[in-house]
Amino acid sequence: MKRKVAHLRESLILIGAIIMLVGLGSAIMIYQSAGDDSESVLGYEIIDGSAYPIRPEDSRMYRRDLELYGGKAAVITDDFSRWFVGLWHGKSLAFTVAGISIFISFVFFFAASRLPFLLKSDVHNENNRE
């Protein structure tokens, strides 16, 4: 029984390490190859020597019309949907992939650390069935 637990524990740790390495490696590759999203940019505003993109959805007229037709809820929903869609493009995709891979690998590491306690409770339940 202890040999099976040790083998399962090592397998879970190995799977977690592989997920973390592949995920972080992919995130680095995505970050290095990601370009600037300049598709929907109307122009650039230069402040203190730094250029900031101007998008149509950032204009006051767009937000006023959105609030006029849909209310505050439409403005909040539009902000949330643009944020969520932005997670899956460009350099922010690299951070999303890194965060998801770290979370999943820590789930495997946590399961491996809790494995003896989980198996002891299962063995205890089997003894009660007899």
DOSE-493519 format. One record per atom (N, C-alpha, C): x negated, y negated, z. Coordinates in steps of 0.001 Angstrom, whole numbers. Atoms other than C-alpha are relative to their C-alpha. Layout:
+---------+---------+---------+
!       u !       v !       w !
+---------+---------+---------+
!       X !       Y !       Z !
...
+---------+---------+---------+
end
This chain:
+---------+---------+---------+
!       u !       v !       w !
+---------+---------+---------+
!    -823 !    1197 !       0 !
!       0 !       0 !       0 !
!    -861 !   -1251 !       0 !
!     861 !    1172 !     -70 !
!   -2782 !   -2437 !     889 !
!    -743 !    -216 !   -1311 !
!     703 !     114 !    1278 !
!   -4571 !   -1674 !   -2382 !
!     909 !    -640 !   -1052 !
!    -952 !     586 !     939 !
!   -1415 !   -2541 !   -4357 !
!     190 !   -1491 !     275 !
!    -156 !    1399 !    -380 !
!   -1008 !   -5784 !   -2429 !
!   -1223 !    -797 !    -428 !
!    1224 !     711 !     388 !
!   -4635 !   -6739 !   -3030 !
!     -69 !    -162 !   -1515 !
!      25 !      86 !    1453 !
!   -4342 !   -5955 !   -6738 !
!    1027 !   -1019 !    -504 !
!   -1026 !     956 !     393 !
!   -1095 !   -7923 !   -7059 !
!    -413 !   -1422 !     346 !
!     457 !    1318 !    -423 !
!   -2594 !  -10823 !   -5132 !
!   -1072 !    -530 !    -948 !
!    1038 !     409 !     938 !
!   -5678 !  -10917 !   -7378 !
!     590 !    -336 !   -1365 !
!    -646 !     270 !    1287 !
!   -3444 !  -10763 !  -10445 !
!     705 !   -1350 !       6 !
!    -688 !    1289 !     -89 !
!   -1358 !  -13706 !   -9272 !
!    -989 !   -1162 !      10 !
!    1019 !    1052 !     -31 !
!   -4470 !  -15766 !   -8518 !
!    -619 !    -173 !   -1382 !
!     571 !      70 !    1340 !
!   -5937 !  -14908 !  -11927 !
!     967 !    -667 !    -975 !
!    -995 !     624 !     870 !
!   -2701 !  -15853 !  -13710 !
!      91 !   -1493 !     278 !
!     -40 !    1415 !    -356 !
!   -2575 !  -19144 !  -11806 !
!   -1214 !    -750 !    -506 !
!    1219 !     652 !     480 !
!   -6185 !  -19940 !  -12700 !
!      18 !    -137 !   -1516 !
!     -77 !      79 !    1463 !
!   -5610 !  -19140 !  -16370 !
!     975 !   -1092 !    -433 !
!    -977 !    1037 !     337 !
!   -2510 !  -21334 !  -16474 !
!    -596 !   -1385 !     228 !
!     573 !    1309 !    -281 !
!   -4405 !  -24205 !  -14856 !
!   -1082 !    -362 !   -1024 !
!    1067 !     282 !     956 !
!   -7426 !  -23909 !  -17154 !
!     541 !    -291 !   -1398 !
!    -572 !     218 !    1334 !
!   -5385 !  -23603 !  -20352 !
!     791 !   -1306 !     -33 !
!    -797 !    1225 !     -44 !
!   -3017 !  -26400 !  -19298 !
!    -849 !   -1248 !      44 !
!     855 !    1185 !     -81 !
!   -5747 !  -28839 !  -18319 !
!    -847 !    -164 !   -1257 !
!     736 !      88 !    1259 !
!   -7778 !  -27973 !  -21417 !
!     871 !    -550 !   -1116 !
!    -936 !     521 !     999 !
!   -4726 !  -28602 !  -23583 !
!     280 !   -1478 !     234 !
!    -261 !    1404 !    -317 !
!   -4048 !  -31870 !  -21782 !
!   -1169 !    -882 !    -432 !
!    1174 !     771 !     422 !
!   -7601 !  -33055 !  -22441 !
!     -18 !    -139 !   -1522 !
!     -23 !      63 !    1465 !
!   -7300 !  -32161 !  -26134 !
!    1101 !    -926 !    -507 !
!   -1100 !     880 !     391 !
!   -3939 !  -33923 !  -26408 !
!    -371 !   -1453 !     252 !
!     369 !    1373 !    -344 !
!   -5285 !  -37022 !  -24668 !
!   -1022 !    -566 !    -982 !
!    1030 !     477 !     914 !
!   -8309 !  -37237 !  -26945 !
!     524 !    -198 !   -1416 !
!    -491 !     108 !    1372 !
!   -6323 !  -36742 !  -30146 !
!    1211 !    -921 !    -136 !
!   -1193 !     845 !      62 !
!   -3364 !  -38975 !  -29229 !
!    -369 !   -1383 !    -506 !
!     211 !    1341 !     538 !
!   -3108 !  -42176 !  -31176 !
!     963 !    -986 !     632 !
!    -900 !    1030 !    -481 !
!   -1320 !  -45411 !  -30519 !
!    1343 !     126 !    -709 !
!   -1332 !     -25 !     597 !
!    2425 !  -45473 !  -31098 !
!     336 !   -1399 !    -504 !
!    -242 !    1332 !     553 !
!    2680 !  -48465 !  -33395 !
!    1066 !      47 !   -1086 !
!   -1020 !    -138 !    1023 !
!    5648 !  -47277 !  -35476 !
!    1086 !   -1057 !     120 !
!   -1134 !     901 !    -184 !
!    8366 !  -49450 !  -33980 !
!    -412 !   -1349 !     582 !
!     489 !    1254 !    -562 !
!    6228 !  -52442 !  -33042 !
!     270 !   -1139 !    -981 !
!    -248 !    1173 !     828 !
!    7383 !  -55824 !  -34346 !
!   -1246 !    -869 !    -136 !
!    1203 !     823 !     -22 !
!    4172 !  -57568 !  -33409 !
!    -721 !     189 !    1312 !
!     786 !     -93 !   -1226 !
!    1693 !  -58129 !  -30638 !
!     -59 !   -1358 !     675 !
!     132 !    1207 !    -804 !
!    1516 !  -60669 !  -27840 !
!   -1347 !      80 !     713 !
!    1335 !       0 !    -588 !
!   -1958 !  -61619 !  -26685 !
!      25 !    -830 !    1275 !
!      41 !     663 !   -1305 !
!   -2306 !  -62453 !  -23003 !
!   -1351 !     304 !     619 !
!    1320 !    -121 !    -606 !
!   -5746 !  -63061 !  -21465 !
!    -919 !     937 !    -785 !
!     875 !    -795 !     842 !
!   -7457 !  -61381 !  -24400 !
!     450 !    1425 !    -228 !
!    -526 !   -1342 !     213 !
!   -5360 !  -58194 !  -24258 !
!    1251 !     -63 !    -865 !
!   -1150 !     -30 !     894 !
!   -2843 !  -57314 !  -26970 !
!    1055 !     958 !     551 !
!   -1126 !    -800 !    -467 !
!     560 !  -56042 !  -25838 !
!    1028 !     107 !   -1121 !
!    -960 !    -153 !    1099 !
!    3043 !  -54564 !  -28345 !
!    1370 !    -570 !     358 !
!   -1359 !     504 !    -160 !
!    6449 !  -56170 !  -28838 !
!     918 !     937 !    -778 !
!    -942 !    -926 !     620 !
!    9212 !  -53647 !  -29525 !
!    1391 !    -623 !     -21 !
!   -1347 !     590 !      72 !
!   12779 !  -54445 !  -30568 !
!     835 !     255 !    1255 !
!    -816 !    -311 !   -1182 !
!   14270 !  -52713 !  -27517 !
!    -422 !    -779 !    1243 !
!     448 !     813 !   -1128 !
!   12271 !  -54995 !  -25210 !
!     511 !   -1437 !     -82 !
!    -454 !    1382 !     158 !
!   13923 !  -58155 !  -26523 !
!    1206 !    -274 !     892 !
!   -1127 !     384 !    -857 !
!   16423 !  -60063 !  -24440 !
!    1325 !     161 !    -720 !
!   -1243 !    -127 !     758 !
!   19008 !  -60009 !  -27226 !
!     478 !    1465 !     -13 !
!    -363 !   -1418 !       2 !
!   18937 !  -56200 !  -27415 !
!     584 !     400 !    1352 !
!    -472 !    -376 !   -1332 !
!   19333 !  -55823 !  -23667 !
!    1322 !    -691 !     337 !
!   -1252 !     712 !    -250 !
!   22095 !  -58480 !  -23543 !
!    1143 !     670 !    -748 !
!   -1038 !    -677 !     770 !
!   24043 !  -56767 !  -26317 !
!     332 !    1364 !     599 !
!    -219 !   -1297 !    -622 !
!   23577 !  -53402 !  -24646 !
!     838 !    -140 !    1268 !
!    -768 !     223 !   -1225 !
!   24885 !  -54758 !  -21354 !
!    1408 !    -486 !    -320 !
!   -1305 !     520 !     391 !
!   27745 !  -56560 !  -23117 !
!     937 !    1133 !    -411 !
!    -843 !   -1074 !     516 !
!   29025 !  -53415 !  -24813 !
!     108 !    1196 !     946 !
!     -33 !   -1197 !    -833 !
!   28146 !  -50774 !  -22222 !
!    -117 !    -248 !    1484 !
!     131 !     309 !   -1412 !
!   27608 !  -52549 !  -18936 !
!   -1385 !     349 !     537 !
!    1291 !    -283 !    -649 !
!   24775 !  -52071 !  -16444 !
!    -388 !    1470 !    -138 !
!     285 !   -1424 !     130 !
!   25106 !  -48305 !  -16716 !
!    -665 !     309 !   -1332 !
!     619 !    -219 !    1312 !
!   24214 !  -48449 !  -20417 !
!   -1452 !    -455 !       0 !
!    1376 !     497 !     -79 !
!   21098 !  -50498 !  -19663 !
!    -867 !     988 !     779 !
!     752 !    -958 !    -817 !
!   20001 !  -48059 !  -16939 !
!    -193 !    1309 !    -767 !
!      99 !   -1228 !     784 !
!   20752 !  -45055 !  -19166 !
!    -996 !    -161 !   -1140 !
!     945 !     254 !    1085 !
!   18822 !  -46611 !  -22042 !
!   -1441 !     -22 !     519 !
!    1342 !      19 !    -596 !
!   15827 !  -47292 !  -19790 !
!    -467 !    1404 !     357 !
!     361 !   -1368 !    -383 !
!   15891 !  -43730 !  -18451 !
!    -304 !     856 !   -1224 !
!     223 !    -833 !    1188 !
!   16199 !  -42139 !  -21889 !
!   -1279 !    -395 !    -721 !
!    1258 !     424 !     623 !
!   13333 !  -44245 !  -23288 !
!   -1202 !     475 !     825 !
!    1084 !    -509 !    -848 !
!   11171 !  -43284 !  -20293 !
!    -184 !    1496 !    -217 !
!      87 !   -1446 !     143 !
!   12014 !  -39585 !  -20681 !
!    -542 !     397 !   -1373 !
!     512 !    -280 !    1340 !
!   11392 !  -39587 !  -24434 !
!   -1479 !    -375 !     -78 !
!    1399 !     424 !      -6 !
!    8128 !  -41432 !  -23810 !
!    -934 !    1003 !     653 !
!     839 !   -1021 !    -630 !
!    6890 !  -38521 !  -21675 !
!    -527 !    1009 !    -999 !
!     327 !   -1048 !     959 !
!    6673 !  -36335 !  -24777 !
!    -720 !    -531 !   -1226 !
!     723 !     587 !    1124 !
!    4613 !  -38631 !  -27032 !
!   -1313 !    -604 !     469 !
!    1265 !     686 !    -230 !
!    1033 !  -39809 !  -27172 !
!    -743 !     464 !    1238 !
!     838 !    -319 !   -1150 !
!   -1192 !  -39980 !  -24150 !
!     805 !     403 !    1226 !
!    -813 !    -407 !   -1144 !
!    1657 !  -39627 !  -21686 !
!     361 !    1481 !     -81 !
!    -216 !   -1438 !     139 !
!    2251 !  -36131 !  -23119 !
!   -1122 !     778 !     670 !
!    1129 !    -668 !    -652 !
!   -1227 !  -35192 !  -21880 !
!     200 !      47 !    1513 !
!    -246 !      20 !   -1443 !
!    -325 !  -36250 !  -18345 !
!    1172 !     914 !     372 !
!   -1134 !    -885 !    -248 !
!    2991 !  -34377 !  -18593 !
!    -440 !    1458 !     -21 !
!     487 !   -1376 !     104 !
!    1268 !  -31163 !  -19717 !
!    -883 !     339 !    1198 !
!     875 !    -237 !   -1156 !
!   -1355 !  -31516 !  -16968 !
!     830 !     180 !    1276 !
!    -836 !    -114 !   -1198 !
!    1301 !  -32059 !  -14291 !
!     788 !    1292 !      53 !
!    -771 !   -1248 !      36 !
!    3431 !  -29123 !  -15411 !
!    -907 !    1204 !     236 !
!     897 !   -1147 !    -183 !
!     438 !  -26768 !  -15611 !
!    -519 !      80 !    1441 !
!     441 !      -9 !   -1397 !
!    -804 !  -27813 !  -12158 !
!    1124 !     512 !     908 !
!   -1128 !    -444 !    -814 !
!    2672 !  -27297 !  -10681 !
!     200 !    1508 !    -124 !
!    -228 !   -1431 !     204 !
!    3111 !  -23843 !  -12235 !
!   -1133 !     829 !     607 !
!    1114 !    -758 !    -572 !
!    -375 !  -22711 !  -11212 !
!      59 !      -1 !    1525 !
!    -128 !      19 !   -1450 !
!     211 !  -23841 !   -7620 !
!    1139 !     893 !     486 !
!   -1057 !    -955 !    -349 !
!    3440 !  -21813 !   -7598 !
!    -582 !    1410 !      74 !
!     635 !   -1323 !     -34 !
!    1369 !  -18732 !   -8466 !
!    -955 !     125 !    1184 !
!     907 !     -49 !   -1137 !
!   -1272 !  -19603 !   -5864 !
!     771 !     128 !    1317 !
!    -821 !     -74 !   -1207 !
!    1422 !  -20118 !   -3220 !
!     608 !    1388 !     155 !
!    -569 !   -1353 !     -54 !
!    3075 !  -16809 !   -4121 !
!   -1070 !    1009 !     398 !
!    1080 !    -924 !    -366 !
!    -296 !  -15062 !   -3844 !
!    -351 !    -133 !    1478 !
!     339 !     178 !   -1419 !
!    -939 !  -16577 !    -415 !
!    1110 !     515 !     912 !
!   -1126 !    -459 !    -810 !
!    2538 !  -15621 !     835 !
!     336 !    1462 !    -232 !
!    -326 !   -1367 !     390 !
!    2484 !  -12113 !    -675 !
!      50 !     983 !    1166 !
!    -101 !    -974 !   -1107 !
!    1663 !  -10129 !    2499 !
!    1237 !    -214 !     863 !
!   -1181 !     264 !    -813 !
!    4481 !  -11856 !    4386 !
!    1260 !     456 !    -718 !
!   -1168 !    -421 !     763 !
!    6954 !  -11172 !    1590 !
!     117 !    1516 !     -22 !
!     -36 !   -1460 !      42 !
!    6000 !   -7502 !    1366 !
!     300 !     604 !    1370 !
!    -317 !    -500 !   -1336 !
!    6139 !   -7015 !    5158 !
!    1494 !     -78 !     265 !
!   -1437 !     117 !    -218 !
!    9707 !   -8290 !    5178 !
!     750 !    1031 !    -827 !
!    -636 !   -1038 !     806 !
!   10593 !   -5882 !    2331 !
!    -157 !    1372 !     643 !
!     237 !   -1277 !    -662 !
!    9029 !   -2942 !    4181 !
!     886 !     104 !    1236 !
!    -845 !       5 !   -1178 !
!   10918 !   -3928 !    7333 !
!    1440 !     324 !    -389 !
!   -1361 !    -273 !     450 !
!   14188 !   -3870 !    5397 !
!     180 !    1444 !    -443 !
!     -97 !   -1404 !     395 !
!   13429 !    -431 !    3956 !
!     104 !     902 !    1207 !
!     -87 !    -815 !   -1209 !
!   12939 !     946 !    7480 !
!    1401 !     -71 !     621 !
!   -1334 !     140 !    -555 !
!   16331 !    -382 !    8501 !
!    1041 !     792 !    -780 !
!    -967 !    -728 !     819 !
!   18049 !    1473 !    5669 !
!      96 !    1455 !     439 !
!       8 !   -1407 !    -392 !
!   17091 !    4899 !    7069 !
!     791 !     229 !    1211 !
+---------+---------+---------+
end
